[in-house]
Amino acid sequence: ILRLTPITPEVIRVSFVKGVTTEIKDTYWKPEATDVFSWSARESKTALKVSTEKASAVIDKKTGAIQFETADGTVKGTLRGTAPDYGSADLGIF
């Protein structure tokens, strides 16, 4: 399971667990957003994109690679498609 959780307009949490098909446990730091802000999710044949007003996470469906971008499209980081068995990362524009 791969879960993307917008935490703030600047931070999108990426959580993944290999081989799990039902639920990923919450992290201890800020398990959910505390402020209200708008976000969206869009899907195409090749990618899934979760966006806030300031940041986006784009997931390549074929490779599993995740690219993190600012609102103007500047790439701030990339996670390769090969993932460990589990993990969580808060990706933000700092």
N, C-alpha and C positions, 0 to 999 in steps of 0.2 A: 504494500500500500504506500502510496505517495500522497502526502497531505500538505497543502499550501494554506497558511493562515495569515491573512493580513493583520498585523498587530498594531501598527501605527501607519500613517501615510508613508513613512520612510522605511518601514521594516516589514518584510514578508517572511514568515517562518516556514522553513522547508523541513518536513519530518518524513522519514521513510523507514519501513521495516520490511525486510525481505521475507517472503513466504507467509505473511499475515494477510488475511482477506476480510477481516471484520472490523478491527479497531486498533488505533494507535493510542497508547496512554499519553496523557498530557505531560508537558514538562513542568518543572517546578517554578521556573521564572515566567511570570505573566502568561498563564495558560490560555488567556483569551484577551481580546481587546477591551480596554476600559473606557475608551472614548469612542464616540460615534463618528464615523467618517465613511464616505462612499468608496466602494470598490466594485470591480467587475471581473467576470471570467468569460473568456471566449475560447471556442474550440474550432479548429479547422481540421482538414484531413491529416496534416503533418505536425500540428503543434497545439498546445494549450497555453493560454496566456492569462495570468491573474495580474490585475493592475489596480493601483490607487492613483490619486492625483499626482503623486511624486515618484512612484517606482513601479516596475513591472518585473515579473518572473515569467520567462518563456521556456516551456518544456518541449523538447523535440520528442515526439512520440516514438520514433524509430530507435533513437540512440539512448534516450533517457537523459541527455544533457540538459542542464538548466542554465539559462543565461539571465543575469540580473541587470536591469537597465534603469536609468533615470527617465523621467517623463519625456525628455527630448530625444531619447534613443541612445544616449551614451552608455556603452557597455561598462559596467562596474565590476563584473566578475562572472566566471563561468564554472560550473561544477560538471565534470565529465560524466558520461553516461554510466560508467562502471561504478556501482555503489557498494559500500560494505553491507553487512547484514542488517544493520540498523544505524540510526543517527538522527540528529536534529541540528539545524543551523538557523540562526536568525541573520538574514541578509539585509543590509540596509545601506542607504547612501549617507555617508558620514563626511 
